[in-house]
Amino acid sequence: MNNRPLHRWDVSPEEAIAIQNRLRSQLDLQSEPQEIRTVAGIDVSYDKGSDVLFAAIVVLQLPHLQEIDTVGTSTVVSFPYVPGLLSFRECPAVLQAWEKLRVIPDCIMCDGQGIVHPRRFGIASHLGVWLSIPAIGCAKSLLVGTYEEPGAKRGSFVPLIHRKEQVGVILRTKDNIGPVFVSQGNKITLQRAIDVVLACGTKYRIPEPTRRAHLMVNAMRRQANKTGTRDVTFF
């Protein structure tokens, strides 16, 4: 897997915006992955006001969503909380965890945005370009754009529009339950991203890869808070 450095992380917000604008040209939103057998859910957690950030990656095998690899890490971050620039705060921890994976997935799914972003370059796009891997953004809340409510049945979706352009969909993953916000990160079509999210669904609103990563990363954070440990790596 290509985890080549594309830029420094110790940059100013102004430099970060310039990097997003530059790397956006490297996005591939037309490719169709030949086969997706494994999907990695990625999530990040931290206490409000804390500079200690936790990242977890959970790799599941389709179609039965069997867990085949999990890694997590914690790190001290210096980049401030700036809306639209969260990947500069969160990606270094995710990439640190990525280096510990024993199973490299066919696709990553982030609890965050792909191109549903003011500059079309959310965390799923940033990681997708950095790792040169198919990437999906599957967020729980809206960042930008407008939409109509999708149908009540699982699998119903409607376009998410921002600046007169479709940037994703609002997807119902469970009957009569609130939808999720799905967008392309990199190296995948929107329809394939929708298909993967639905294939990863169970009885919950959130698809299993990111749901399990969310549970894991919050357990890590609670454990660290309980023990008072800051510099912790989890496997």
C-alpha positions in Angstrom: 0.0 0.0 0.0 1.3 3.4 -1.0 1.6 5.6 2.2 3.8 8.2 0.7 4.1 11.6 2.3 2.3 14.2 0.2 3.0 17.2 2.4 3.9 18.2 6.0 1.2 18.2 8.7 2.8 21.0 10.8 1.2 23.8 8.7 -0.9 26.9 9.3 -4.6 26.9 8.5 -3.8 29.0 5.4 -1.3 26.5 4.2 -3.7 23.7 4.9 -6.4 25.3 2.7 -3.8 25.6 -0.1 -2.9 21.9 0.3 -6.5 20.9 0.0 -7.0 23.0 -3.1 -3.8 21.5 -4.6 -4.6 17.8 -3.8 -8.2 18.0 -4.9 -6.9 17.7 -8.5 -5.6 14.2 -7.7 -9.1 12.9 -6.8 -10.3 10.0 -8.9 -14.2 9.9 -8.8 -14.7 7.8 -11.9 -12.8 4.5 -11.1 -14.8 1.4 -10.3 -12.9 -0.9 -7.9 -12.8 -4.4 -9.4 -13.7 -6.2 -6.1 -14.2 -5.1 -2.6 -13.8 -7.9 -0.2 -12.6 -6.0 2.9 -13.6 -2.6 4.2 -11.9 -0.7 7.0 -13.9 1.6 9.2 -12.1 4.6 10.5 -13.0 6.9 13.4 -11.3 9.4 15.6 -12.2 10.6 19.1 -11.0 13.2 21.7 -12.3 15.0 24.7 -13.3 18.6 24.1 -10.4 20.9 24.7 -7.9 18.1 24.8 -4.8 17.8 22.6 -4.8 14.0 22.9 -6.5 12.3 20.0 -7.4 8.6 19.5 -7.8 6.8 16.2 -9.2 3.3 15.5 -9.3 1.2 12.4 -11.5 -1.9 12.2 -11.2 -4.2 9.1 -14.3 -6.3 8.2 -14.6 -9.0 5.5 -17.6 -9.0 3.3 -20.3 -10.4 3.0 -20.5 -11.6 6.6 -18.8 -8.6 8.2 -16.3 -10.8 10.0 -13.7 -8.7 11.9 -10.3 -9.6 10.7 -8.0 -6.8 12.0 -8.2 -4.0 14.5 -5.7 -1.3 15.4 -5.7 1.9 17.4 -3.4 4.5 18.6 -3.3 7.8 20.5 -1.2 10.9 19.8 -0.8 14.5 20.9 -2.0 16.9 18.2 -1.0 20.5 17.6 -3.3 21.5 14.7 -6.2 23.5 16.0 -9.9 22.7 15.6 -10.9 24.5 12.4 -14.1 23.5 10.6 -13.3 22.3 7.1 -9.7 21.4 8.1 -10.3 18.5 10.5 -8.3 16.1 8.4 -5.1 18.1 9.3 -6.0 17.4 13.0 -7.1 13.8 12.6 -5.2 12.2 9.7 -1.8 11.9 11.4 -3.3 9.7 14.1 -5.1 7.6 11.6 -2.0 7.1 9.5 -0.1 6.2 12.7 -2.6 3.5 13.3 -2.6 2.4 9.6 1.1 1.5 9.9 0.1 -1.2 12.4 -2.5 -3.0 10.2 -1.8 -6.6 9.3 -4.6 -6.7 6.7 -4.7 -3.9 4.2 -8.3 -3.4 3.2 -9.7 -3.0 -0.3 -11.6 0.1 0.7 -11.8 2.5 3.6 -14.9 4.1 5.1 -14.6 7.2 7.3 -17.0 8.5 9.9 -16.7 11.9 8.1 -16.9 13.5 4.7 -15.5 12.8 1.3 -16.2 15.5 -1.3 -19.2 16.9 0.8 -16.9 19.7 1.8 -16.5 23.4 1.0 -13.3 22.6 -1.0 -14.4 19.1 -2.0 -11.7 17.5 0.1 -12.9 16.1 3.5 -11.1 13.5 5.5 -12.2 10.5 3.4 -10.8 12.3 0.3 -7.6 13.3 2.1 -6.9 9.7 3.3 -8.0 8.2 0.0 -5.4 10.3 -1.9 -2.7 9.9 0.7 -3.1 6.1 0.7 -4.1 5.8 -3.0 -7.1 3.6 -2.0 -10.9 3.6 -2.6 -12.4 5.7 0.1 -16.0 6.5 1.2 -17.3 9.3 3.4 -20.2 8.1 5.6 -21.1 10.9 8.0 -23.8 11.2 10.6 -24.5 14.9 10.1 -24.6 17.5 7.3 -21.6 19.6 6.6 -22.6 21.5 3.5 -25.5 21.3 1.0 -29.2 20.9 0.8 -31.5 17.9 0.2 -35.0 16.5 0.3 -35.9 13.8 2.8 -35.4 10.3 1.3 -38.1 7.6 1.3 -38.6 5.8 4.6 -37.4 2.4 3.3 -33.8 1.0 3.6 -31.9 1.8 0.4 -33.9 5.0 -0.4 -31.6 7.9 -1.2 -31.8 11.4 -2.7 -29.1 13.8 -4.1 -27.1 16.1 -1.8 -26.6 19.3 -3.6 -24.0 22.0 -2.9 -23.4 25.0 -5.1 -25.7 23.5 -7.8 -23.6 20.3 -7.9 -24.4 16.8 -6.6 -21.7 16.0 -4.1 -23.3 12.9 -2.5 -26.5 11.3 -1.3 -28.7 11.1 1.7 -29.1 7.4 2.3 -31.6 5.5 4.4 -29.7 2.5 5.9 -32.6 1.2 8.0 -36.4 1.6 7.7 -37.9 4.6 9.3 -34.5 5.6 10.9 -32.5 8.8 10.2 -30.3 8.7 7.1 -26.5 9.0 6.7 -24.6 11.3 4.4 -22.6 9.3 1.8 -20.0 10.8 -0.6 -17.1 9.6 -2.6 -13.7 10.0 -1.0 -11.4 8.7 -3.8 -11.2 5.9 -6.5 -14.9 4.9 -6.3 -18.1 5.9 -8.0 -21.0 7.3 -6.0 -23.2 4.3 -6.9 -20.5 1.9 -5.7 -20.1 3.8 -2.5 -23.8 3.5 -1.9 -23.7 -0.2 -2.6 -20.7 -0.7 -0.2 -22.4 1.2 2.6 -25.6 -0.8 2.2 -23.6 -4.1 2.1 -22.0 -3.1 5.4 -25.4 -2.5 7.1 -26.9 -4.5 9.8 -29.7 -3.6 12.3 -28.1 -0.3 13.0 -28.2 3.1 11.3 -24.4 3.3 11.1 -22.7 0.8 8.8 -20.7 -1.8 10.7 -17.1 -0.8 9.8 -17.5 2.8 11.2 -19.9 1.7 14.0 -17.3 -0.8 15.3 -14.5 1.8 14.9 -16.6 4.3 16.8 -17.1 1.8 19.7 -13.4 0.9 19.8 -12.1 4.5 19.7 -14.4 5.6 22.5 -13.4 2.6 24.6 -9.8 3.6 24.1 -10.4 7.1 25.2 -12.4 6.1 28.3 -9.6 3.6 29.2 -6.9 6.3 28.8 -9.0 8.8 30.9 -9.5 6.1 33.6 -5.8 5.3 33.8 -4.5 8.8 33.3 -2.3 7.7 30.4 -1.6 10.0 27.5 0.9 8.1 25.3 -0.9 4.8 24.6 -0.9 2.5 21.6 -3.7 -0.1 21.3 -3.8 -3.2 19.2 
